[in-house]
Amino acid sequence: MGIDVIFRIAAIGILASVVSSILKQSGKDELGTFVSLAAVVIVLVMVLNMVAELFNTVRTLFSLY
Amino acid sequence: MNIVAVIGVAMLTTFAVLVLKPHRPEIAALLSVVGGLVVILMFVDGLRDVIDGLSNLVERTGVRSDLFRALLQIIGIAYLTEFAAGVCDEAGNGAMAKKVNLAGKIIILVLALPIINNLIEIIIGVIP
């Protein structure tokens, strides 16, 4: 839990932009948008997991039931 | 729990967001949220000790425990609202940030009512 999450998400972002630009060059534009969409979904799932963890921690900490 | 780790993560996230912004602005916004989360999850344990210490203090001094619980809830809600508003602002949606702030204030006001009533009762009791 820490810096590796940040690196992973940054890597996914850069990979998505590279792959989508390559696909755009080779003429498959719609595939490129699918790839970047998939990347955003993956990152969103990771972020949601972390946000859920934060909310649970804060809920138990401040007895916010 | 040390400040150096917090600063390191903050710097790292800022530059990673800068790198990612021109290519993938949406993932950059998500990255800044994750950076904030990592920083918070670092110092949450320290917060737990503070709250335990405070609750012991409250028990010993005989303050009404439900008021202290309401106070803790207010602090928690204030913090969560500020976090959500910050995320909305960071992503460029200022209007949503203001709405979240407004909602947080109203909820805190509702929670503060019993404390205010208690205060007034005490004051009335003091006046002869």
N, CA and C atoms of all chains as a GROMACS GRO file, in nm:
protein
  579
    1MET      N    1   0.087  -0.120   0.000
    1MET     CA    2   0.000   0.000   0.000
    1MET      C    3   0.090   0.124   0.000
    2GLY      N    4   0.107   0.177  -0.119
    2GLY     CA    5   0.192   0.294  -0.115
    2GLY      C    6   0.229   0.337  -0.254
    3ILE      N    7   0.358   0.351  -0.272
    3ILE     CA    8   0.404   0.417  -0.395
    3ILE      C    9   0.380   0.326  -0.515
    4ASP      N   10   0.377   0.191  -0.489
    4ASP     CA   11   0.366   0.104  -0.608
    4ASP      C   12   0.233   0.127  -0.680
    5VAL      N   13   0.128   0.163  -0.604
    5VAL     CA   14  -0.001   0.188  -0.670
    5VAL      C   15   0.011   0.306  -0.766
    6ILE      N   16   0.083   0.409  -0.720
    6ILE     CA   17   0.097   0.528  -0.805
    6ILE      C   18   0.171   0.493  -0.932
    7PHE      N   19   0.280   0.414  -0.917
    7PHE     CA   20   0.356   0.376  -1.036
    7PHE      C   21   0.270   0.294  -1.130
    8ARG      N   22   0.191   0.202  -1.073
    8ARG     CA   23   0.110   0.114  -1.159
    8ARG      C   24   0.011   0.196  -1.241
    9ILE      N   25  -0.054   0.292  -1.176
    9ILE     CA   26  -0.155   0.370  -1.248
    9ILE      C   27  -0.090   0.458  -1.353
   10ALA      N   28   0.025   0.517  -1.317
   10ALA     CA   29   0.094   0.600  -1.416
   10ALA      C   30   0.135   0.514  -1.536
   11ALA      N   31   0.182   0.393  -1.507
   11ALA     CA   32   0.224   0.304  -1.618
   11ALA      C   33   0.105   0.271  -1.707
   12ILE      N   34  -0.010   0.242  -1.644
   12ILE     CA   35  -0.129   0.209  -1.725
   12ILE      C   36  -0.166   0.327  -1.813
   13GLY      N   37  -0.159   0.448  -1.757
   13GLY     CA   38  -0.195   0.566  -1.834
   13GLY      C   39  -0.105   0.583  -1.954
   14ILE      N   40   0.027   0.573  -1.930
   14ILE     CA   41   0.122   0.594  -2.040
   14ILE      C   42   0.106   0.485  -2.144
   15LEU      N   43   0.089   0.360  -2.096
   15LEU     CA   44   0.073   0.248  -2.190
   15LEU      C   45  -0.050   0.271  -2.277
   16ALA      N   46  -0.160   0.314  -2.214
   16ALA     CA   47  -0.283   0.335  -2.290
   16ALA      C   48  -0.263   0.441  -2.397
   17SER      N   49  -0.195   0.551  -2.360
   17SER     CA   50  -0.179   0.657  -2.460
   17SER      C   51  -0.090   0.610  -2.573
   18VAL      N   52   0.016   0.533  -2.540
   18VAL     CA   53   0.106   0.485  -2.647
   18VAL      C   54   0.030   0.390  -2.740
   19VAL      N   55  -0.039   0.294  -2.681
   19VAL     CA   56  -0.108   0.193  -2.763
   19VAL      C   57  -0.214   0.260  -2.850
   20SER      N   58  -0.287   0.356  -2.792
   20SER     CA   59  -0.394   0.416  -2.873
   20SER      C   60  -0.335   0.500  -2.985
   21SER      N   61  -0.220   0.567  -2.960
   21SER     CA   62  -0.162   0.646  -3.069
   21SER      C   63  -0.110   0.553  -3.178
   22ILE      N   64  -0.052   0.437  -3.138
   22ILE     CA   65  -0.004   0.342  -3.240
   22ILE      C   66  -0.121   0.293  -3.323
   23LEU      N   67  -0.229   0.258  -3.254
   23LEU     CA   68  -0.346   0.206  -3.328
   23LEU      C   69  -0.401   0.313  -3.421
   24LYS      N   70  -0.397   0.440  -3.376
   24LYS     CA   71  -0.449   0.547  -3.464
   24LYS      C   72  -0.365   0.556  -3.589
   25GLN      N   73  -0.229   0.546  -3.572
   25GLN     CA   74  -0.143   0.552  -3.690
   25GLN      C   75  -0.180   0.441  -3.788
   26SER      N   76  -0.202   0.320  -3.734
   26SER     CA   77  -0.223   0.206  -3.824
   26SER      C   78  -0.367   0.203  -3.873
   27GLY      N   79  -0.441   0.312  -3.849
   27GLY     CA   80  -0.571   0.322  -3.913
   27GLY      C   81  -0.686   0.269  -3.831
   28LYS      N   82  -0.660   0.197  -3.719
   28LYS     CA   83  -0.773   0.140  -3.643
   28LYS      C   84  -0.808   0.238  -3.531
   29ASP      N   85  -0.885   0.344  -3.563
   29ASP     CA   86  -0.913   0.447  -3.461
   29ASP      C   87  -1.002   0.393  -3.352
   30GLU      N   88  -1.109   0.320  -3.392
   30GLU     CA   89  -1.206   0.280  -3.290
   30GLU      C   90  -1.141   0.185  -3.189
   31LEU      N   91  -1.043   0.100  -3.239
   31LEU     CA   92  -0.976   0.011  -3.144
   31LEU      C   93  -0.899   0.093  -3.042
   32GLY      N   94  -0.840   0.207  -3.090
   32GLY     CA   95  -0.764   0.292  -2.998
   32GLY      C   96  -0.852   0.346  -2.888
   33THR      N   97  -0.972   0.392  -2.925
   33THR     CA   98  -1.060   0.445  -2.820
   33THR      C   99  -1.099   0.333  -2.723
   34PHE      N  100  -1.120   0.210  -2.775
   34PHE     CA  101  -1.153   0.100  -2.683
   34PHE      C  102  -1.041   0.078  -2.583
   35VAL      N  103  -0.916   0.083  -2.633
   35VAL     CA  104  -0.802   0.058  -2.543
   35VAL      C  105  -0.798   0.164  -2.434
   36SER      N  106  -0.813   0.292  -2.476
   36SER     CA  107  -0.803   0.396  -2.371
   36SER      C  108  -0.920   0.385  -2.275
   37LEU      N  109  -1.037   0.345  -2.328
   37LEU     CA  110  -1.153   0.327  -2.239
   37LEU      C  111  -1.125   0.216  -2.139
   38ALA      N  112  -1.068   0.106  -2.188
   38ALA     CA  113  -1.038  -0.006  -2.099
   38ALA      C  114  -0.940   0.039  -1.991
   39ALA      N  115  -0.840   0.120  -2.030
   39ALA     CA  116  -0.742   0.166  -1.932
   39ALA      C  117  -0.811   0.249  -1.824
   40VAL      N  118  -0.900   0.338  -1.867
   40VAL     CA  119  -0.968   0.422  -1.766
   40VAL      C  120  -1.050   0.335  -1.672
   41VAL      N  121  -1.115   0.231  -1.726
   41VAL     CA  122  -1.198   0.145  -1.641
   41VAL      C  123  -1.112   0.072  -1.539
   42ILE      N  124  -0.997   0.022  -1.584
   42ILE     CA  125  -0.909  -0.050  -1.491
   42ILE      C  126  -0.865   0.042  -1.378
   43VAL      N  127  -0.822   0.164  -1.417
   43VAL     CA  128  -0.773   0.258  -1.315
   43VAL      C  129  -0.887   0.295  -1.222
   44LEU      N  130  -1.007   0.310  -1.278
   44LEU     CA  131  -1.122   0.348  -1.195
   44LEU      C  132  -1.150   0.240  -1.090
   45VAL      N  133  -1.140   0.113  -1.131
   45VAL     CA  134  -1.166   0.004  -1.036
   45VAL      C  135  -1.064   0.009  -0.924
   46MET      N  136  -0.937   0.032  -0.962
   46MET     CA  137  -0.834   0.038  -0.856
   46MET      C  138  -0.862   0.153  -0.761
   47VAL      N  139  -0.898   0.268  -0.817
   47VAL     CA  140  -0.922   0.385  -0.731
   47VAL      C  141  -1.041   0.358  -0.641
   48LEU      N  142  -1.145   0.293  -0.698
   48LEU     CA  143  -1.264   0.268  -0.616
   48LEU      C  144  -1.231   0.180  -0.498
   49ASN      N  145  -1.145   0.079  -0.522
   49ASN     CA  146  -1.107  -0.007  -0.409
   49ASN      C  147  -1.041   0.075  -0.300
   50MET      N  148  -0.950   0.165  -0.339
   50MET     CA  149  -0.880   0.244  -0.236
   50MET      C  150  -0.975   0.338  -0.166
   51VAL      N  151  -1.066   0.400  -0.243
   51VAL     CA  152  -1.161   0.494  -0.180
   51VAL      C  153  -1.249   0.418  -0.082
   52ALA      N  154  -1.291   0.295  -0.120
   52ALA     CA  155  -1.375   0.217  -0.028
   52ALA      C  156  -1.299   0.190   0.100
   53GLU      N  157  -1.171   0.160   0.087
   53GLU     CA  158  -1.091   0.132   0.207
   53GLU      C  159  -1.084   0.256   0.295
   54LEU      N  160  -1.062   0.374   0.231
   54LEU     CA  161  -1.054   0.497   0.308
   54LEU      C  162  -1.185   0.521   0.381
   55PHE      N  163  -1.298   0.504   0.311
   55PHE     CA  164  -1.428   0.532   0.375
   55PHE      C  165  -1.449   0.439   0.492
   56ASN      N  166  -1.415   0.310   0.476
   56ASN     CA  167  -1.434   0.219   0.589
   56ASN      C  168  -1.349   0.261   0.707
   57THR      N  169  -1.223   0.297   0.678
   57THR     CA  170  -1.135   0.338   0.788
   57THR      C  171  -1.194   0.459   0.860
   58VAL      N  172  -1.233   0.561   0.782
   58VAL     CA  173  -1.283   0.683   0.846
   58VAL      C  174  -1.413   0.652   0.919
   59ARG      N  175  -1.495   0.564   0.861
   59ARG     CA  176  -1.624   0.534   0.927
   59ARG      C  177  -1.599   0.472   1.062
   60THR      N  178  -1.510   0.371   1.066
   60THR     CA  179  -1.488   0.307   1.197
   60THR      C  180  -1.418   0.403   1.292
   61LEU      N  181  -1.333   0.489   1.237
   61LEU     CA  182  -1.254   0.576   1.324
   61LEU      C  183  -1.344   0.679   1.392
   62PHE      N  184  -1.438   0.742   1.313
   62PHE     CA  185  -1.518   0.851   1.369
   62PHE      C  186  -1.656   0.803   1.407
   63SER      N  187  -1.675   0.670   1.412
   63SER     CA  188  -1.805   0.610   1.446
   63SER      C  189  -1.917   0.677   1.369
   64LEU      N  190  -1.900   0.686   1.235
   64LEU     CA  191  -1.997   0.753   1.147
   64LEU      C  192  -2.096   0.653   1.094
   65TYR      N  193  -2.180   0.588   1.175
   65TYR     CA  194  -2.264   0.480   1.116
   65TYR      C  195  -2.387   0.535   1.048
   66MET      N  196   0.436   0.719   0.898
   66MET     CA  197   0.389   0.830   0.981
   66MET      C  198   0.488   0.947   0.975
   67ASN      N  199   0.600   0.930   0.901
   67ASN     CA  200   0.692   1.044   0.906
   67ASN      C  201   0.665   1.136   0.789
   68ILE      N  202   0.698   1.260   0.810
   68ILE     CA  203   0.663   1.363   0.714
   68ILE      C  204   0.742   1.346   0.584
   69VAL      N  205   0.860   1.285   0.593
   69VAL     CA  206   0.941   1.272   0.471
   69VAL      C  207   0.870   1.182   0.371
   70ALA      N  208   0.810   1.073   0.422
   70ALA     CA  209   0.739   0.983   0.330
   70ALA      C  210   0.621   1.055   0.265
   71VAL      N  211   0.553   1.136   0.346
   71VAL     CA  212   0.437   1.208   0.292
   71VAL      C  213   0.482   1.303   0.180
   72ILE      N  214   0.590   1.378   0.208
   72ILE     CA  215   0.638   1.474   0.108
   72ILE      C  216   0.680   1.399  -0.017
   73GLY      N  217   0.750   1.284   0.002
   73GLY     CA  218   0.795   1.206  -0.114
   73GLY      C  219   0.678   1.164  -0.201
   74VAL      N  220   0.575   1.108  -0.136
   74VAL     CA  221   0.459   1.062  -0.214
   74VAL      C  222   0.392   1.181  -0.283
   75ALA      N  223   0.383   1.294  -0.213
   75ALA     CA  224   0.315   1.410  -0.272
   75ALA      C  225   0.390   1.458  -0.396
   76MET      N  226   0.522   1.469  -0.383
   76MET     CA  227   0.601   1.514  -0.499
   76MET      C  228   0.586   1.416  -0.614
   77LEU      N  229   0.598   1.287  -0.580
   77LEU     CA  230   0.593   1.185  -0.685
   77LEU      C  231   0.460   1.194  -0.760
   78THR      N  232   0.349   1.204  -0.681
   78THR     CA  233   0.218   1.209  -0.746
   78THR      C  234   0.205   1.333  -0.833
   79THR      N  235   0.254   1.446  -0.783
   79THR     CA  236   0.240   1.570  -0.860
   79THR      C  237   0.309   1.556  -0.995
   80PHE      N  238   0.431   1.504  -0.994
   80PHE     CA  239   0.502   1.496  -1.122
   80PHE      C  240   0.442   1.389  -1.212
   81ALA      N  241   0.395   1.278  -1.152
   81ALA     CA  242   0.331   1.175  -1.235
   81ALA      C  243   0.206   1.233  -1.302
   82VAL      N  244   0.131   1.315  -1.227
   82VAL     CA  245   0.011   1.376  -1.286
   82VAL      C  246   0.053   1.470  -1.399
   83LEU      N  247   0.162   1.544  -1.375
   83LEU     CA  248   0.207   1.637  -1.481
   83LEU      C  249   0.244   1.560  -1.607
   84VAL      N  250   0.312   1.446  -1.589
   84VAL     CA  251   0.352   1.368  -1.707
   84VAL      C  252   0.229   1.320  -1.782
   85LEU      N  253   0.127   1.279  -1.704
   85LEU     CA  254   0.014   1.209  -1.765
   85LEU      C  255  -0.091   1.306  -1.819
   86LYS      N  256  -0.086   1.434  -1.774
   86LYS     CA  257  -0.197   1.524  -1.806
   86LYS      C  258  -0.215   1.545  -1.957
   87PRO      N  259  -0.111   1.579  -2.033
   87PRO     CA  260  -0.136   1.606  -2.175
   87PRO      C  261  -0.190   1.485  -2.249
   88HIS      N  262  -0.143   1.362  -2.211
   88HIS     CA  263  -0.188   1.246  -2.290
   88HIS      C  264  -0.323   1.197  -2.244
   89ARG      N  265  -0.334   1.174  -2.110
   89ARG     CA  266  -0.458   1.112  -2.056
   89ARG      C  267  -0.507   1.196  -1.938
   90PRO      N  268  -0.578   1.309  -1.963
   90PRO     CA  269  -0.618   1.392  -1.848
   90PRO      C  270  -0.706   1.318  -1.748
   91GLU      N  271  -0.792   1.224  -1.798
   91GLU     CA  272  -0.882   1.159  -1.702
   91GLU      C  273  -0.805   1.068  -1.607
   92ILE      N  274  -0.704   0.996  -1.662
   92ILE     CA  275  -0.626   0.908  -1.574
   92ILE      C  276  -0.539   0.992  -1.481
   93ALA      N  277  -0.496   1.111  -1.529
   93ALA     CA  278  -0.418   1.199  -1.441
   93ALA      C  279  -0.501   1.241  -1.321
   94ALA      N  280  -0.628   1.273  -1.344
   94ALA     CA  281  -0.715   1.313  -1.232
   94ALA      C  282  -0.728   1.197  -1.133
   95LEU      N  283  -0.747   1.074  -1.187
   95LEU     CA  284  -0.759   0.959  -1.098
   95LEU      C  285  -0.629   0.936  -1.022
   96LEU      N  286  -0.518   0.963  -1.089
   96LEU     CA  287  -0.388   0.943  -1.023
   96LEU      C  288  -0.373   1.038  -0.905
   97SER      N  289  -0.421   1.162  -0.923
   97SER     CA  290  -0.405   1.256  -0.812
   97SER      C  291  -0.494   1.214  -0.695
   98VAL      N  292  -0.609   1.154  -0.725
   98VAL     CA  293  -0.694   1.103  -0.616
   98VAL      C  294  -0.620   0.993  -0.542
   99VAL      N  295  -0.556   0.903  -0.618
   99VAL     CA  296  -0.485   0.792  -0.554
   99VAL      C  297  -0.371   0.844  -0.469
  100GLY      N  298  -0.298   0.946  -0.522
  100GLY     CA  299  -0.189   1.003  -0.443
  100GLY      C  300  -0.240   1.057  -0.310
  101GLY      N  301  -0.354   1.128  -0.316
  101GLY     CA  302  -0.410   1.180  -0.191
  101GLY      C  303  -0.446   1.068  -0.096
  102LEU      N  304  -0.502   0.958  -0.152
  102LEU     CA  305  -0.541   0.847  -0.066
  102LEU      C  306  -0.420   0.784   0.002
  103VAL      N  307  -0.313   0.769  -0.077
  103VAL     CA  308  -0.194   0.705  -0.017
  103VAL      C  309  -0.144   0.790   0.098
  104VAL      N  310  -0.142   0.922   0.081
  104VAL     CA  311  -0.094   1.008   0.189
  104VAL      C  312  -0.183   0.993   0.311
  105ILE      N  313  -0.314   0.990   0.288
  105ILE     CA  314  -0.406   0.984   0.402
  105ILE      C  315  -0.390   0.852   0.475
  106LEU      N  316  -0.385   0.742   0.396
  106LEU     CA  317  -0.377   0.612   0.463
  106LEU      C  318  -0.248   0.599   0.542
  107MET      N  319  -0.152   0.684   0.514
  107MET     CA  320  -0.027   0.680   0.590
  107MET      C  321  -0.048   0.729   0.732
  108PHE      N  322  -0.124   0.842   0.747
  108PHE     CA  323  -0.127   0.899   0.883
  108PHE      C  324  -0.256   0.868   0.957
  109VAL      N  325  -0.340   0.778   0.903
  109VAL     CA  326  -0.467   0.748   0.969
  109VAL      C  327  -0.441   0.678   1.102
  110ASP      N  328  -0.336   0.597   1.110
  110ASP     CA  329  -0.311   0.523   1.236
  110ASP      C  330  -0.285   0.621   1.350
  111GLY      N  331  -0.206   0.726   1.320
  111GLY     CA  332  -0.179   0.824   1.425
  111GLY      C  333  -0.307   0.886   1.475
  112LEU      N  334  -0.400   0.908   1.381
  112LEU     CA  335  -0.528   0.968   1.419
  112LEU      C  336  -0.602   0.878   1.516
  113ARG      N  337  -0.590   0.745   1.495
  113ARG     CA  338  -0.662   0.652   1.583
  113ARG      C  339  -0.615   0.668   1.726
  114ASP      N  340  -0.481   0.684   1.745
  114ASP     CA  341  -0.430   0.699   1.882
  114ASP      C  342  -0.486   0.827   1.943
  115VAL      N  343  -0.490   0.935   1.864
  115VAL     CA  344  -0.539   1.063   1.918
  115VAL      C  345  -0.683   1.045   1.966
  116ILE      N  346  -0.765   0.978   1.883
  116ILE     CA  347  -0.907   0.967   1.919
  116ILE      C  348  -0.924   0.880   2.042
  117ASP      N  349  -0.844   0.772   2.052
  117ASP     CA  350  -0.854   0.689   2.173
  117ASP      C  351  -0.818   0.772   2.295
  118GLY      N  352  -0.709   0.850   2.284
  118GLY     CA  353  -0.668   0.934   2.398
  118GLY      C  354  -0.780   1.029   2.437
  119LEU      N  355  -0.841   1.092   2.336
  119LEU     CA  356  -0.948   1.189   2.366
  119LEU      C  357  -1.064   1.120   2.435
  120SER      N  358  -1.101   1.000   2.386
  120SER     CA  359  -1.219   0.936   2.446
  120SER      C  360  -1.190   0.897   2.589
  121ASN      N  361  -1.067   0.856   2.618
  121ASN     CA  362  -1.034   0.828   2.760
  121ASN      C  363  -1.052   0.953   2.843
  122LEU      N  364  -1.000   1.064   2.787
  122LEU     CA  365  -1.011   1.192   2.860
  122LEU      C  366  -1.158   1.223   2.887
  123VAL      N  367  -1.243   1.202   2.787
  123VAL     CA  368  -1.385   1.236   2.802
  123VAL      C  369  -1.446   1.150   2.911
  124GLU      N  370  -1.412   1.021   2.912
  124GLU     CA  371  -1.473   0.935   3.013
  124GLU      C  372  -1.435   0.983   3.153
  125ARG      N  373  -1.309   1.021   3.168
  125ARG     CA  374  -1.265   1.059   3.303
  125ARG      C  375  -1.331   1.188   3.347
  126THR      N  376  -1.347   1.285   3.254
  126THR     CA  377  -1.398   1.416   3.299
  126THR      C  378  -1.550   1.417   3.305
  127GLY      N  379  -1.617   1.308   3.267
  127GLY     CA  380  -1.761   1.308   3.287
  127GLY      C  381  -1.838   1.389   3.186
  128VAL      N  382  -1.773   1.425   3.073
  128VAL     CA  383  -1.850   1.494   2.968
  128VAL      C  384  -1.947   1.393   2.909
  129ARG      N  385  -2.063   1.441   2.865
  129ARG     CA  386  -2.163   1.348   2.810
  129ARG      C  387  -2.105   1.279   2.688
  130SER      N  388  -2.102   1.147   2.688
  130SER     CA  389  -2.030   1.076   2.582
  130SER      C  390  -2.102   1.090   2.448
  131ASP      N  391  -2.236   1.109   2.448
  131ASP     CA  392  -2.302   1.118   2.315
  131ASP      C  393  -2.264   1.249   2.246
  132LEU      N  394  -2.239   1.355   2.329
  132LEU     CA  395  -2.197   1.481   2.266
  132LEU      C  396  -2.059   1.462   2.203
  133PHE      N  397  -1.971   1.392   2.275
  133PHE     CA  398  -1.837   1.371   2.219
  133PHE      C  399  -1.847   1.288   2.091
  134ARG      N  400  -1.942   1.192   2.093
  134ARG     CA  401  -1.957   1.109   1.972
  134ARG      C  402  -2.005   1.195   1.856
  135ALA      N  403  -2.098   1.288   1.886
  135ALA     CA  404  -2.147   1.377   1.780
  135ALA      C  405  -2.032   1.462   1.728
  136LEU      N  406  -1.947   1.506   1.822
  136LEU     CA  407  -1.833   1.590   1.781
  136LEU      C  408  -1.743   1.511   1.688
  137LEU      N  409  -1.716   1.385   1.723
  137LEU     CA  410  -1.630   1.302   1.637
  137LEU      C  411  -1.693   1.286   1.500
  138GLN      N  412  -1.826   1.265   1.498
  138GLN     CA  413  -1.893   1.248   1.368
  138GLN      C  414  -1.877   1.375   1.286
  139ILE      N  415  -1.890   1.491   1.353
  139ILE     CA  416  -1.878   1.618   1.279
  139ILE      C  417  -1.740   1.627   1.217
  140ILE      N  418  -1.637   1.590   1.296
  140ILE     CA  419  -1.500   1.598   1.242
  140ILE      C  420  -1.486   1.504   1.123
  141GLY      N  421  -1.541   1.384   1.137
  141GLY     CA  422  -1.530   1.288   1.027
  141GLY      C  423  -1.599   1.339   0.902
  142ILE      N  424  -1.721   1.391   0.919
  142ILE     CA  425  -1.795   1.440   0.802
  142ILE      C  426  -1.722   1.558   0.740
  143ALA      N  427  -1.668   1.647   0.826
  143ALA     CA  428  -1.597   1.764   0.772
  143ALA      C  429  -1.480   1.717   0.688
  144TYR      N  430  -1.409   1.615   0.740
  144TYR     CA  431  -1.292   1.570   0.667
  144TYR      C  432  -1.331   1.507   0.534
  145LEU      N  433  -1.433   1.419   0.537
  145LEU     CA  434  -1.473   1.352   0.411
  145LEU      C  435  -1.522   1.454   0.310
  146THR      N  436  -1.600   1.553   0.356
  146THR     CA  437  -1.650   1.654   0.263
  146THR      C  438  -1.535   1.728   0.199
  147GLU      N  439  -1.436   1.766   0.281
  147GLU     CA  440  -1.323   1.841   0.227
  147GLU      C  441  -1.248   1.756   0.126
  148PHE      N  442  -1.236   1.625   0.154
  148PHE     CA  443  -1.165   1.538   0.059
  148PHE      C  444  -1.241   1.532  -0.073
  149ALA      N  445  -1.373   1.510  -0.066
  149ALA     CA  446  -1.451   1.499  -0.190
  149ALA      C  447  -1.450   1.630  -0.267
  150ALA      N  448  -1.461   1.743  -0.194
  150ALA     CA  449  -1.459   1.872  -0.262
  150ALA      C  450  -1.324   1.893  -0.330
  151GLY      N  451  -1.217   1.851  -0.264
  151GLY     CA  452  -1.084   1.865  -0.325
  151GLY      C  453  -1.073   1.784  -0.451
  152VAL      N  454  -1.127   1.663  -0.449
  152VAL     CA  455  -1.121   1.578  -0.568
  152VAL      C  456  -1.198   1.645  -0.682
  153CYS      N  457  -1.318   1.696  -0.650
  153CYS     CA  458  -1.400   1.758  -0.756
  153CYS      C  459  -1.327   1.881  -0.812
  154ASP      N  460  -1.268   1.961  -0.722
  154ASP     CA  461  -1.197   2.081  -0.768
  154ASP      C  462  -1.080   2.043  -0.857
  155GLU      N  463  -1.005   1.941  -0.813
  155GLU     CA  464  -0.887   1.898  -0.888
  155GLU      C  465  -0.926   1.855  -1.028
  156ALA      N  466  -1.043   1.790  -1.040
  156ALA     CA  467  -1.082   1.743  -1.173
  156ALA      C  468  -1.143   1.857  -1.253
  157GLY      N  469  -1.150   1.979  -1.194
  157GLY     CA  470  -1.196   2.093  -1.273
  157GLY      C  471  -1.342   2.122  -1.255
  158ASN      N  472  -1.414   2.043  -1.170
  158ASN     CA  473  -1.558   2.062  -1.155
  158ASN      C  474  -1.584   2.145  -1.030
  159GLY      N  475  -1.566   2.276  -1.041
  159GLY     CA  476  -1.582   2.362  -0.923
  159GLY      C  477  -1.723   2.362  -0.870
  160ALA      N  478  -1.822   2.357  -0.960
  160ALA     CA  479  -1.961   2.365  -0.915
  160ALA      C  480  -1.992   2.248  -0.822
  161MET      N  481  -1.945   2.128  -0.862
  161MET     CA  482  -1.975   2.011  -0.778
  161MET      C  483  -1.907   2.024  -0.644
  162ALA      N  484  -1.786   2.082  -0.642
  162ALA     CA  485  -1.714   2.097  -0.514
  162ALA      C  486  -1.796   2.185  -0.421
  163LYS      N  487  -1.852   2.293  -0.476
  163LYS     CA  488  -1.930   2.383  -0.388
  163LYS      C  489  -2.052   2.311  -0.335
  164LYS      N  490  -2.115   2.229  -0.421
  164LYS     CA  491  -2.236   2.158  -0.373
  164LYS      C  492  -2.201   2.061  -0.262
  165VAL      N  493  -2.090   1.991  -0.278
  165VAL     CA  494  -2.050   1.896  -0.175
  165VAL      C  495  -2.022   1.971  -0.045
  166ASN      N  496  -1.957   2.088  -0.057
  166ASN     CA  497  -1.929   2.167   0.064
  166ASN      C  498  -2.059   2.207   0.132
  167LEU      N  499  -2.156   2.252   0.051
  167LEU     CA  500  -2.284   2.296   0.109
  167LEU      C  501  -2.351   2.180   0.181
  168ALA      N  502  -2.353   2.063   0.116
  168ALA     CA  503  -2.417   1.947   0.178
  168ALA      C  504  -2.348   1.913   0.309
  169GLY      N  505  -2.214   1.919   0.309
  169GLY     CA  506  -2.141   1.887   0.432
  169GLY      C  507  -2.178   1.982   0.543
  170LYS      N  508  -2.186   2.113   0.509
  170LYS     CA  509  -2.218   2.211   0.614
  170LYS      C  510  -2.354   2.181   0.673
  171ILE      N  511  -2.453   2.149   0.586
  171ILE     CA  512  -2.589   2.127   0.638
  171ILE      C  513  -2.591   2.006   0.729
  172ILE      N  514  -2.522   1.897   0.688
  172ILE     CA  515  -2.522   1.776   0.772
  172ILE      C  516  -2.457   1.806   0.906
  173ILE      N  517  -2.347   1.886   0.903
  173ILE     CA  518  -2.279   1.918   1.028
  173ILE      C  519  -2.371   2.000   1.116
  174LEU      N  520  -2.446   2.092   1.054
  174LEU     CA  521  -2.538   2.175   1.133
  174LEU      C  522  -2.641   2.086   1.203
  175VAL      N  523  -2.693   1.988   1.130
  175VAL     CA  524  -2.793   1.898   1.190
  175VAL      C  525  -2.732   1.824   1.306
  176LEU      N  526  -2.608   1.780   1.290
  176LEU     CA  527  -2.544   1.704   1.399
  176LEU      C  528  -2.513   1.792   1.518
  177ALA      N  529  -2.494   1.924   1.491
  177ALA     CA  530  -2.450   2.012   1.600
  177ALA      C  531  -2.568   2.053   1.688
  178LEU      N  532  -2.692   2.028   1.642
  178LEU     CA  533  -2.809   2.076   1.718
  178LEU      C  534  -2.807   2.028   1.863
  179PRO      N  535  -2.792   1.897   1.891
  179PRO     CA  536  -2.795   1.855   2.032
  179PRO      C  537  -2.688   1.926   2.115
  180ILE      N  538  -2.571   1.951   2.055
  180ILE     CA  539  -2.465   2.018   2.132
  180ILE      C  540  -2.510   2.158   2.169
  181ILE      N  541  -2.573   2.226   2.072
  181ILE     CA  542  -2.617   2.364   2.098
  181ILE      C  543  -2.723   2.363   2.208
  182ASN      N  544  -2.819   2.268   2.197
  182ASN     CA  545  -2.924   2.262   2.300
  182ASN      C  546  -2.863   2.241   2.437
  183ASN      N  547  -2.766   2.149   2.442
  183ASN     CA  548  -2.702   2.121   2.571
  183ASN      C  549  -2.637   2.247   2.626
  184LEU      N  550  -2.570   2.321   2.536
  184LEU     CA  551  -2.501   2.444   2.581
  184LEU      C  552  -2.602   2.541   2.639
  185ILE      N  553  -2.717   2.556   2.570
  185ILE     CA  554  -2.815   2.654   2.617
  185ILE      C  555  -2.870   2.611   2.752
  186GLU      N  556  -2.895   2.481   2.768
  186GLU     CA  557  -2.945   2.434   2.898
  186GLU      C  558  -2.846   2.470   3.008
  187ILE      N  559  -2.715   2.449   2.978
  187ILE     CA  560  -2.615   2.479   3.082
  187ILE      C  561  -2.621   2.627   3.118
  188ILE      N  562  -2.630   2.712   3.012
  188ILE     CA  563  -2.629   2.857   3.038
  188ILE      C  564  -2.751   2.895   3.122
  189ILE      N  565  -2.866   2.841   3.084
  189ILE     CA  566  -2.987   2.875   3.159
  189ILE      C  567  -2.970   2.830   3.303
  190GLY      N  568  -2.908   2.714   3.322
  190GLY     CA  569  -2.890   2.664   3.459
  190GLY      C  570  -2.803   2.757   3.540
  191VAL      N  571  -2.704   2.821   3.473
  191VAL     CA  572  -2.611   2.907   3.549
  191VAL      C  573  -2.681   3.036   3.591
  192ILE      N  574  -2.764   3.090   3.501
  192ILE     CA  575  -2.827   3.220   3.534
  192ILE      C  576  -2.925   3.200   3.650
  193PRO      N  577  -2.915   3.273   3.758
  193PRO     CA  578  -3.005   3.253   3.877
  193PRO      C  579  -3.147   3.298   3.849
   0.00000   0.00000   0.00000
